[in-house]
Amino acid sequence: MAFKEALQKVLQLEGGLKLHRNPTEEAETYAGIYRKAHPNWKGWEYIDKGETPPFELIEKFYYENYYKYFDVNIDERIKDFLFETAVNLGVRQTVKLAQKVLGLKPDGIIGPHTLSVLRNANVKNFIKDFTIARIAFYTALANRNPKRYAVYLRGWINRTLEALSWVS
């Protein structure tokens, strides 16, 4: 699936083009873009005036902050799964998780060795193992800080399984 199609699926998981506030967050989120983490996103100027940001700003945000790191010569299913995961976990944590699954030293950097191993990975096995590792990561996070994260655990698992359904 190409970037624009993958982005549409990610936006569905993020709740669409809506402004909302999550219970444990300090600021609002629009189309999955959290204001506190991304206060300089140009879309906030539109939202603050009561307007809808141009979709091109959303596309640019997701490409520049997440997709471009995986826009390399790897299997499209892996690329899409990593992109979707990065939107939720961040690029560095996503790469570390992928590296652990691949048996590599998890440094969070997509270097030539990581790319080579990723290109040669059995796609079905990688997706299966990455799904399990991702759910384990979320579970450990919720167990470490239940007050803050337990409320999200079911949603994170459901999101992972939904993303798995597109790439399987």
Helices and strands as residue ranges (DSSP letters): H 3-13, E 19-20, E 29-30, E 33-34, H 43-48, H 55-65, G 67-70, H 76-89, H 91-101, H 112-120, H 123-144, H 146-167
